C-alpha cells in the first residue's frame, strides 16, 4: 500500500525520507511496542513541527513526543530519523555551545526545505484526517 504522507516530504526522492524503504518504516522496523504503525509514522512530521518552534536536541524532542501521547519511543528511532532528515536537507545540526553536565549535545534546526516539507506534511495529514473522519462516521456505535 502506498503511503502518500511519506511521499510528500522530500522533493525528488521517490520513496520520501531516508535512504529508501528497505531501511525505513516500509518494513516496520520502527514499530515500537504498543504503538500502531500510524503512531510511528506520526513521529516524522511531529519532529519537524517541534523544530519549527525552536531548535532542540534529541532528548528534548523525545520529551515533546511524550506530550502528544508518543512516550516510550526508542531514542535510536528518533536519532535515525534526524540523521535521515539531515541527509536530505530538512534539518541541520551543530554541537551545543554551552557547557552541560553531560557530553555535548547535537542541536537540530529546521531548514527552509524542512519548512516546505512540513507544509506538505500538513496537507497530507489533513487529507488523512478527513479520510479517517469519513471512516469513523460509517461506524455505528
ZALO-912034 format. One record per residue: chain; x, y, z of N, C-alpha, C in turn. Coordinates in Angstrom, 2 decimals, always signed. Example, Ala and Ser with C-alpha at 12.3 -4.5 7.8 and 13.67 -1.06 7.14 Angstrom:
   chain      n_c1      n_c2      n_c3     ca_c1     ca_c2     ca_c3      c_c1      c_c2      c_c3
       A    +13.19     -5.69     +7.80    +12.30     -4.50     +7.80    +13.20     -3.30     +7.80
       A    +12.85     -2.25     +7.08    +13.67     -1.06     +7.14    +12.90     +0.03     +7.87
This chain:
   chain      n_c1      n_c2      n_c3     ca_c1     ca_c2     ca_c3      c_c1      c_c2      c_c3
       A     +0.84     -1.18     +0.00     +0.00     +0.00     +0.00     +0.88     +1.24     +0.00
       A     +0.63     +2.15     -0.88     +1.43     +3.37     -1.00     +1.08     +4.31     +0.14
       A     +2.08     +4.94     +0.70     +1.89     +5.88     +1.80     +2.10     +7.29     +1.28
       A     +0.99     +8.02     +1.06     +1.11     +9.35     +0.48     +1.76    +10.35     +1.44
       A     +1.70    +10.15     +2.74     +2.35    +11.05     +3.68     +3.85    +11.02     +3.48
       A     +4.42     +9.83     +3.38     +5.86     +9.69     +3.23     +6.34    +10.24     +1.89
       A     +5.55    +10.10     +0.85     +5.95    +10.53     -0.48     +5.93    +12.05     -0.63
       A     +5.34    +12.75     +0.29     +5.18    +14.18     +0.16     +6.30    +15.01     +0.77
       A     +7.26    +14.42     +1.42     +8.24    +15.21     +2.14     +9.39    +15.68     +1.29
       A    +10.14    +14.82     +0.72    +11.40    +15.20     +0.07    +11.24    +15.27     -1.44
       A    +11.32    +16.48     -2.00    +11.18    +16.58     -3.45    +12.32    +15.85     -4.15
       A    +11.97    +15.17     -5.21    +12.99    +14.49     -5.99    +13.42    +13.15     -5.44
       A    +12.78    +12.71     -4.36    +13.12    +11.41     -3.77    +11.87    +10.56     -3.81
       A    +11.83     +9.61     -4.68    +10.62     +8.82     -4.88    +10.10     +8.15     -3.63
       A    +10.96     +7.64     -2.78    +10.49     +6.92     -1.60    +10.29     +7.83     -0.41
       A    +10.58     +9.10     -0.52    +10.36    +10.00     +0.61    +11.60    +10.14     +1.44
       A    +11.49     +9.87     +2.74    +12.58    +10.08     +3.68    +13.70     +9.07     +3.53
       A    +14.80     +9.43     +4.06    +15.88     +8.49     +4.30    +16.51     +7.93     +3.06
       A    +16.96     +6.72     +3.20    +17.72     +6.08     +2.13    +16.90     +5.02     +1.41
       A    +15.60     +5.06     +1.55    +14.77     +4.11     +0.84    +13.90     +3.32     +1.78
       A    +12.98     +2.61     +1.21    +12.00     +1.87     +2.01    +12.63     +0.71     +2.77
       A    +13.70     +0.12     +2.27    +14.30     -1.02     +2.95    +14.78     -0.70     +4.34
       A    +15.27     +0.50     +4.55    +15.82     +0.86     +5.85    +14.80     +1.59     +6.71
       A    +13.79     +2.12     +6.09    +12.84     +2.96     +6.82    +11.67     +2.19     +7.37
       A    +10.55     +2.85     +7.39     +9.37     +2.28     +8.01     +8.65     +1.29     +7.12
       A     +9.01     +1.21     +5.86     +8.30     +0.34     +4.94     +8.25     -1.10     +5.41
       A     +9.25     -1.57     +6.10     +9.27     -2.95     +6.59     +8.94     -3.03     +8.07
       A     +8.47     -1.94     +8.64     +8.04     -1.95    +10.03     +9.17     -1.95    +11.03
       A    +10.37     -1.55    +10.63    +11.50     -1.58    +11.55    +11.35     -0.57    +12.68
       A    +10.52     +0.41    +12.52    +10.35     +1.42    +13.56     +9.11     +1.16    +14.40
       A     +8.53     +0.02    +14.26     +7.39     -0.37    +15.06     +7.87     -0.56    +16.49
       A     +7.24     +0.12    +17.42     +7.71     +0.07    +18.80     +6.55     -0.33    +19.71
       A     +6.67     -1.46    +20.34     +5.75     -1.87    +21.41     +4.29     -1.78    +21.06
       A     +3.56     -1.01    +21.86     +2.12     -0.92    +21.76     +1.64     +0.06    +20.69
       A     +2.53     +0.68    +19.98     +2.14     +1.71    +19.03     +1.69     +1.12    +17.71
       A     +0.68     +1.77    +17.13     +0.25     +1.38    +15.80     +1.26     +1.93    +14.79
       A     +1.20     +1.40    +13.60     +2.07     +1.92    +12.54     +1.75     +3.39    +12.25
       A     +0.50     +3.78    +12.41     +0.14     +5.18    +12.22     +0.84     +6.04    +13.26
       A     +0.85     +5.61    +14.52     +1.55     +6.38    +15.56     +3.01     +6.57    +15.20
       A     +3.66     +5.50    +14.78     +5.07     +5.58    +14.45     +5.29     +6.52    +13.26
       A     +4.38     +6.48    +12.29     +4.50     +7.37    +11.13     +4.34     +8.84    +11.52
       A     +3.65     +9.10    +12.62     +3.44    +10.47    +13.05     +4.69    +11.09    +13.67
       A     +5.67    +10.27    +14.02     +6.89    +10.78    +14.62     +7.60    +11.74    +13.67
       A     +7.68    +11.41    +12.40     +8.42    +12.24    +11.45     +7.84    +13.64    +11.32
       A     +6.55    +13.80    +11.00     +6.02    +15.17    +10.92     +6.02    +15.87    +12.27
       A     +5.85    +15.12    +13.35     +5.88    +15.74    +14.68     +7.24    +16.36    +14.96
       A     +8.32    +15.66    +14.62     +9.66    +16.20    +14.84     +9.85    +17.50    +14.06
       A     +9.40    +17.52    +12.81     +9.51    +18.75    +12.02     +8.69    +19.87    +12.66
       A     +7.50    +19.54    +13.12     +6.64    +20.56    +13.74     +7.29    +21.13    +15.00
       A     +7.89    +20.26    +15.82     +8.54    +20.75    +17.05     +9.71    +21.66    +16.70
       A    +10.48    +21.29    +15.70    +11.65    +22.08    +15.31    +11.27    +23.40    +14.65
       A    +10.05    +23.49    +14.18     +9.56    +24.74    +13.62     +9.51    +25.83    +14.70
       A     +9.27    +25.43    +15.93     +9.12    +26.38    +17.03    +10.42    +26.73    +17.73
       A    +11.33    +25.75    +17.82    +12.61    +26.01    +18.47    +13.62    +24.93    +18.10
       A    +14.88    +25.28    +18.14    +15.95    +24.32    +17.91    +16.05    +23.43    +19.15
       A    +16.25    +22.13    +18.94    +16.25    +21.20    +20.07    +17.23    +20.07    +19.85
       A    +17.60    +19.43    +20.95    +18.40    +18.21    +20.88    +17.45    +17.02    +20.94
       A    +17.98    +15.85    +20.66    +17.17    +14.65    +20.53    +16.32    +14.31    +21.74
       A    +16.88    +14.41    +22.94    +16.09    +14.04    +24.11    +14.99    +15.05    +24.40
       A    +15.20    +16.31    +24.05    +14.12    +17.29    +24.18    +12.99    +16.94    +23.21
       A    +13.36    +16.47    +22.02    +12.35    +16.04    +21.06    +11.60    +14.81    +21.57
       A    +12.30    +13.89    +22.21    +11.63    +12.73    +22.81    +10.63    +13.18    +23.87
       A    +11.01    +14.17    +24.68    +10.09    +14.71    +25.69     +8.86    +15.31    +25.03
       A     +9.05    +16.01    +23.92     +7.92    +16.60    +23.20     +7.00    +15.52    +22.63
       A     +7.59    +14.42    +22.15     +6.76    +13.31    +21.65     +5.86    +12.77    +22.75
       A     +6.38    +12.73    +23.97     +5.57    +12.26    +25.11     +4.33    +13.13    +25.28
       A     +4.46    +14.44    +25.04     +3.33    +15.34    +25.24     +2.18    +15.09    +24.26
       A     +2.46    +14.40    +23.16     +1.39    +14.09    +22.21     +1.02    +12.61    +22.24
       A     +1.39    +11.94    +23.32     +0.99    +10.55    +23.51     +1.91     +9.53    +22.88
       A     +3.10     +9.94    +22.48     +4.05     +9.00    +21.88     +5.24     +8.79    +22.81
       A     +4.94     +8.50    +24.06     +6.02     +8.25    +25.02     +6.60     +6.86    +24.78
       A     +7.81     +6.69    +25.19     +8.44     +5.39    +25.07     +9.02     +5.08    +23.71
       A     +9.02     +6.05    +22.80     +9.65     +5.82    +21.50    +11.14     +5.63    +21.74
       A    +11.69     +4.60    +21.16    +13.11     +4.32    +21.33    +13.95     +5.48    +20.80
       A    +14.88     +6.00    +21.60    +15.70     +7.12    +21.14    +16.43     +6.84    +19.83
       A    +16.80     +5.60    +19.59    +17.51     +5.30    +18.34    +16.62     +5.57    +17.13
       A    +15.32     +5.42    +17.27    +14.39     +5.71    +16.19    +14.42     +7.20    +15.87
       A    +14.36     +8.01    +16.91    +14.35     +9.46    +16.72    +15.67     +9.93    +16.11
       A    +16.78     +9.41    +16.61    +18.07     +9.84    +16.08    +18.28     +9.37    +14.64
       A    +17.76     +8.22    +14.30    +17.85     +7.76    +12.91    +17.05     +8.68    +11.98
       A    +15.86     +9.05    +12.42    +15.05     +9.96    +11.63    +15.77    +11.30    +11.46
       A    +16.34    +11.81    +12.56    +17.05    +13.08    +12.48    +18.25    +13.00    +11.54
       A    +18.97    +11.89    +11.56    +20.10    +11.72    +10.62    +19.59    +11.69     +9.19
       A    +18.49    +10.99     +8.96    +17.90    +10.94     +7.62    +17.44    +12.34     +7.18
       A    +16.80    +13.07     +8.10    +16.37    +14.43     +7.79    +17.56    +15.30     +7.41
       A    +18.66    +15.15     +8.15    +19.84    +15.95     +7.86    +20.44    +15.58     +6.50
       A    +20.44    +14.30     +6.20    +21.00    +13.83     +4.93    +20.24    +14.40     +3.73
       A    +18.93    +14.56     +3.86    +18.15    +15.07     +2.73    +17.87    +16.56     +2.85
       A    +18.45    +17.22     +3.85    +18.40    +18.68     +3.92    +17.21    +19.28     +4.64
       A    +16.47    +18.48     +5.39    +15.32    +19.03     +6.11    +15.72    +19.70     +7.42
       A    +16.83    +19.25     +8.00    +17.37    +19.86     +9.21    +18.88    +19.99     +9.07
       A    +19.45    +20.85     +9.88    +20.89    +20.90    +10.05    +21.16    +20.74    +11.53
       A    +22.37    +20.35    +11.87    +22.68    +20.20    +13.29    +24.05    +20.77    +13.57
       A    +24.23    +21.12    +14.83    +25.52    +21.61    +15.29    +25.62    +21.25    +16.76
       A    +26.84    +21.23    +17.26    +27.04    +20.89    +18.67    +26.67    +22.07    +19.54
       A    +26.02    +21.77    +20.66    +25.62    +22.79    +21.61    +26.85    +23.52    +22.14
       A    +26.77    +24.83    +22.18    +27.91    +25.65    +22.61    +28.07    +25.67    +24.12
       A    +26.95    +25.76    +24.85    +27.06    +25.91    +26.30    +27.45    +24.60    +26.96
       A    +28.12    +24.70    +28.07    +28.56    +23.52    +28.83    +27.36    +22.88    +29.51
       A    +27.30    +21.58    +29.44    +26.28    +20.83    +30.15    +26.97    +19.85    +31.08
       A    +26.22    +19.28    +31.98    +26.81    +18.30    +32.90    +27.26    +17.05    +32.16
       A    +26.54    +16.72    +31.13    +26.88    +15.53    +30.35    +27.71    +15.88    +29.14
       A    +27.78    +14.96    +28.20    +28.54    +15.22    +26.97    +27.83    +16.29    +26.13
       A    +28.55    +16.91    +25.20    +27.91    +17.91    +24.32    +26.76    +17.27    +23.57
       A    +25.73    +18.06    +23.30    +24.55    +17.57    +22.60    +24.46    +18.23    +21.23
       A    +23.94    +17.45    +20.29    +23.73    +17.96    +18.93    +22.36    +18.64    +18.92
       A    +22.34    +19.88    +18.45    +21.11    +20.66    +18.38    +20.65    +20.69    +16.92
       A    +19.37    +20.42    +16.72    +18.79    +20.34    +15.38    +17.98    +21.59    +15.08
       A    +18.11    +22.06    +13.82    +17.44    +23.26    +13.35    +16.73    +22.93    +12.04
       A    +15.49    +23.36    +11.92    +14.72    +23.15    +10.70    +15.23    +24.09     +9.61
       A    +15.41    +23.56     +8.41    +15.85    +24.37     +7.27    +14.62    +24.88     +6.51
       A    +14.86    +25.73     +5.53    +13.76    +26.19     +4.67    +13.14    +25.00     +3.93
       A    +13.98    +24.07     +3.49    +13.45    +22.86     +2.84    +12.61    +22.04     +3.83
       A    +13.03    +22.03     +5.08    +12.26    +21.34     +6.12    +10.92    +22.01     +6.36
       A    +10.89    +23.34     +6.30     +9.62    +24.07     +6.45     +8.68    +23.75     +5.29
       A     +9.23    +23.66     +4.10     +8.42    +23.31     +2.93     +7.88    +21.88     +3.07
       A     +8.73    +20.98     +3.55     +8.30    +19.59     +3.77     +7.20    +19.54     +4.82
       A     +7.32    +20.36     +5.86     +6.30    +20.40     +6.91     +4.98    +20.89     +6.35
       A     +5.01    +21.87     +5.46     +3.78    +22.35     +4.83     +3.12    +21.23     +4.02
       A     +3.93    +20.47     +3.28     +3.38    +19.33     +2.52     +2.84    +18.26     +3.48
       A     +3.53    +18.05     +4.59     +3.06    +17.07     +5.57     +1.73    +17.49     +6.15
       A     +1.59    +18.78     +6.42     +0.32    +19.28     +6.98     -0.84    +18.99     +6.04
       A     -0.64    +19.26     +4.75     -1.69    +19.00     +3.76     -2.01    +17.51     +3.70
       A     -0.99    +16.68     +3.72     -1.20    +15.24     +3.67     -1.90    +14.73     +4.93
       A     -1.48    +15.25     +6.08     -2.12    +14.85     +7.34     -3.59    +15.27     +7.37
       A     -3.88    +16.45     +6.82     -5.28    +16.90     +6.76     -6.11    +15.98     +5.88
       A     -5.56    +15.57     +4.73     -6.25    +14.62     +3.86     -6.50    +13.31     +4.60
       A     -5.49    +12.82     +5.32     -5.62    +11.58     +6.08     -6.67    +11.73     +7.17
       A     -6.67    +12.86     +7.86     -7.66    +13.11     +8.91     -9.07    +13.11     +8.32
       A     -9.23    +13.70     +7.16    -10.55    +13.71     +6.50    -11.01    +12.29     +6.18
       A    -10.08    +11.45     +5.67    -10.44    +10.06     +5.36    -10.80     +9.30     +6.65
       A    -10.04     +9.55     +7.72    -10.34     +8.90     +9.00    -11.72     +9.31     +9.51
       A    -12.05    +10.58     +9.40    -13.38    +11.04     +9.84    -14.48    +10.38     +9.01
       A    -14.23    +10.21     +7.72    -15.22     +9.55     +6.86    -15.43     +8.11     +7.33
       A    -14.36     +7.41     +7.63    -14.48     +6.03     +8.10    -15.17     +5.99     +9.46
       A    -14.76     +6.88    +10.37    -15.37     +6.91    +11.70    -16.86     +7.20    +11.63
       A    -17.27     +8.05    +10.70    -18.69     +8.37    +10.53    -19.50     +7.14    +10.07
       A    -18.84     +6.16     +9.45    -19.51     +4.96     +8.98    -19.68     +3.91    +10.07
       A    -18.97     +4.08    +11.17    -19.01     +3.08    +12.24    -20.18     +3.38    +13.17
       A    -21.00     +2.38    +13.34    -22.17     +2.51    +14.22    -21.72     +2.14    +15.63
       A    -22.00     +3.04    +16.56    -21.62     +2.79    +17.96    -22.52     +1.77    +18.61
